[in-house]
């Protein structure tokens, strides 16, 4: 694909704006086309915040190209519509409530603080993804990028319609043979998800808020004393001094480094929240006062880093500290300043950062945010313009600055950022969660299609607040939700102030035991999950996948909201699933940690795809203990007696994998003359794995038959037909 690099973009925009656009279309890559409306204005539309780089024409549009947008104006709005082939299933549109299948749905893209999804009928949430993926009856697929940051609505019927408050916008159409190829092209255009550090794939514990620091230690100790694996403790806003970002409460959190050292000694990482609102310090403007200035506000005001009104005055809006100024993250200079604030902050031993309230949320503001006429001075090839244009990408640019700051502070470690607000393409900067959900069965069940559609929109690393954030979970709800949480890409428990305790041991011994088994499942699956994340980082393939990915032509799977795939080889069936549609074939139930997968009251049934091989590690208490020295290899053969699988490995938290410092181990099984022959070999990468011992488990219809542990790299099971028949 040919691209114009961003340093040349400003000159290009000036040139294009002088010549205008006739309605035009052309290829920008094989099977990828760009469509422009006749009145396209580059200054009002570009640069794109979705695309990594600005594409150029590669060739003419083929005459048989079928997915063609039609541009038009309606009621003062800029619109586009695309007619779909009959029987096309539609997905995507990012973070949305409702069903997996988006046919017949309308989504409004205007990032919004929406507690319990109770505002705007839940149709407008914290993120905007102007993206639709279509899958035809035969499995061939297309993707649509509506390259537009303004408020817009997407209606997904047989005719997809987009109506935007902004200027006329361009549309990118991806046409491929399968959904996987569409998602890979989306990743090539908008960026791949960076491979996360291994520790971020473990379990995370949070609430609003754990305070003081002694309570954080108490909860951390509770996990270790109860054989409940956990990797991360989270600090919500009450660790701050009067909710001022980059500060610590001198009474409740007097020694953040000491707290973080304590957590590290116990095998935990520490993540702290940073909001965009910077507490306004009135003393800064009164030279007669001798009080100390709040350093973040002073630096921001001195550098003119804050969003302003039309008359050039700082915009102030109320958030947790009271009156706040808001950094103009569209400005490269502001992001550089913001990034610089993380050096001392991370030096206390903080491992990751949580950017919340970054829609931005403004208490009492119009629709809960800042007025649309506020001004972003921007810069670096991004034109000065109003918040109406940049609202939906405000959070995206905040996390870009945050990620850069963490990387500058800890250059040898992979960063972890979690963001509530984001935009299509923002997966290259941060993971996400689905915001302030409700402790209800409705929201438990809804979390599956929400997370899947985020994955189908490029945001692979996501999950909901396990147990529900708003209000209190019942023991029954919590047990089912915690058991499902094993199979979210991001696995974090979180709850609001005033709710009952939501730690895994807070309800009763039965619920605690469910949580223990669920966590043991998660940690044994880490080799498989880490491999799925590696594959996702290279190909855009989601970790949490819709069931129809197992069989693109099976129409009964297209709207399955309850059963789903975890990676490509495991089928997850919640115990509360009501007659779910399942892929055809002999998907066999497996036990991961001694549980009864089929009959357990709470734990979802886990089934392996025929022809797959899944690696498992030991049960550990945190990823500090992770090792591939002992690997269990589960093999579920297909009708031909074959199976294939892989295991990815590296140093878990650095960048050596980018320079061949990784390994891929390939497992193969093949049946010949009633013998199952198994081979294990490193097939890629220079990372050394030494002294690994393996245990082979043959998955049958009724059980798993194991051999003894061995360091051999080839095995033979004789009389495999008798083994498969349970004799």
HELIX and SHEET records of a PDB file:
HELIX    1   1 UNK A    6  UNK A    8  5                                   3    
HELIX    2   2 UNK A    9  UNK A   19  1                                  11    
HELIX    3   3 UNK A   42  UNK A   45  1                                   4    
HELIX    4   4 UNK A  115  UNK A  117  5                                   3    
HELIX    5   5 UNK A  120  UNK A  122  5                                   3    
HELIX    6   6 UNK A  179  UNK A  190  1                                  12    
HELIX    7   7 UNK A  198  UNK A  201  5                                   4    
HELIX    8   8 UNK A  213  UNK A  225  1                                  13    
HELIX    9   9 UNK A  237  UNK A  239  5                                   3    
HELIX   10  10 UNK A  256  UNK A  265  1                                  10    
HELIX   11  11 UNK A  282  UNK A  285  5                                   4    
HELIX   12  12 UNK A  295  UNK A  302  1                                   8    
HELIX   13  13 UNK A  332  UNK A  340  1                                   9    
HELIX   14  14 UNK A  342  UNK A  346  1                                   5    
HELIX   15  15 UNK A  366  UNK A  368  5                                   3    
HELIX   16  16 UNK A  387  UNK A  390  1                                   4    
HELIX   17  17 UNK A  391  UNK A  393  5                                   3    
HELIX   18  18 UNK A  394  UNK A  409  1                                  16    
HELIX   19  19 UNK A  426  UNK A  428  5                                   3    
HELIX   20  20 UNK A  441  UNK A  455  1                                  15    
HELIX   21  21 UNK A  475  UNK A  485  1                                  11    
HELIX   22  22 UNK A  509  UNK A  524  1                                  16    
HELIX   23  23 UNK A  526  UNK A  539  1                                  14    
HELIX   24  24 UNK A  547  UNK A  550  5                                   4    
HELIX   25  25 UNK A  555  UNK A  557  5                                   3    
HELIX   26  26 UNK A  623  UNK A  625  5                                   3    
HELIX   27  27 UNK A  656  UNK A  659  5                                   4    
HELIX   28  28 UNK A  720  UNK A  724  1                                   5    
SHEET    1   A 2 UNK A   3  UNK A   4  0                                        
SHEET    2   A 2 UNK A  54  UNK A  55 -1                                        
SHEET    1   B 6 UNK A  24  UNK A  29  0                                        
SHEET    2   B 6 UNK A  32  UNK A  36 -1                                        
SHEET    3   B 6 UNK A 170  UNK A 176 -1                                        
SHEET    4   B 6 UNK A 141  UNK A 147 -1                                        
SHEET    5   B 6 UNK A 131  UNK A 135 -1                                        
SHEET    6   B 6 UNK A  89  UNK A  92 -1                                        
SHEET    1   C 5 UNK A  70  UNK A  74  0                                        
SHEET    2   C 5 UNK A  77  UNK A  83 -1                                        
SHEET    3   C 5 UNK A 159  UNK A 164 -1                                        
SHEET    4   C 5 UNK A 152  UNK A 156 -1                                        
SHEET    5   C 5 UNK A 105  UNK A 109 -1                                        
SHEET    1   D 2 UNK A 127  UNK A 128  0                                        
SHEET    2   D 2 UNK A 422  UNK A 423  1                                        
SHEET    1   E 9 UNK A 462  UNK A 463  0                                        
SHEET    2   E 9 UNK A 431  UNK A 433  1                                        
SHEET    3   E 9 UNK A 417  UNK A 419  1                                        
SHEET    4   E 9 UNK A 352  UNK A 356  1                                        
SHEET    5   E 9 UNK A 269  UNK A 275  1                                        
SHEET    6   E 9 UNK A 232  UNK A 235  1                                        
SHEET    7   E 9 UNK A 203  UNK A 205  1                                        
SHEET    8   E 9 UNK A 491  UNK A 493  1                                        
SHEET    9   E 9 UNK A 465  UNK A 466  1                                        
SHEET    1   F 3 UNK A 277  UNK A 279  0                                        
SHEET    2   F 3 UNK A 322  UNK A 326 -1                                        
SHEET    3   F 3 UNK A 316  UNK A 319 -1                                        
SHEET    1   G 2 UNK A 375  UNK A 376  0                                        
SHEET    2   G 2 UNK A 385  UNK A 386 -1                                        
SHEET    1   H 5 UNK A 544  UNK A 546  0                                        
SHEET    2   H 5 UNK A 564  UNK A 566 -1                                        
SHEET    3   H 5 UNK A 570  UNK A 573 -1                                        
SHEET    4   H 5 UNK A 605  UNK A 608 -1                                        
SHEET    5   H 5 UNK A 588  UNK A 589 -1                                        
SHEET    1   I 4 UNK A 612  UNK A 616  0                                        
SHEET    2   I 4 UNK A 630  UNK A 636 -1                                        
SHEET    3   I 4 UNK A 693  UNK A 699  1                                        
SHEET    4   I 4 UNK A 704  UNK A 706 -1                                        
SHEET    1   J 4 UNK A 642  UNK A 650  0                                        
SHEET    2   J 4 UNK A 662  UNK A 672 -1                                        
SHEET    3   J 4 UNK A 675  UNK A 684 -1                                        
SHEET    4   J 4 UNK A 714  UNK A 718 -1                                        
END                                                                             
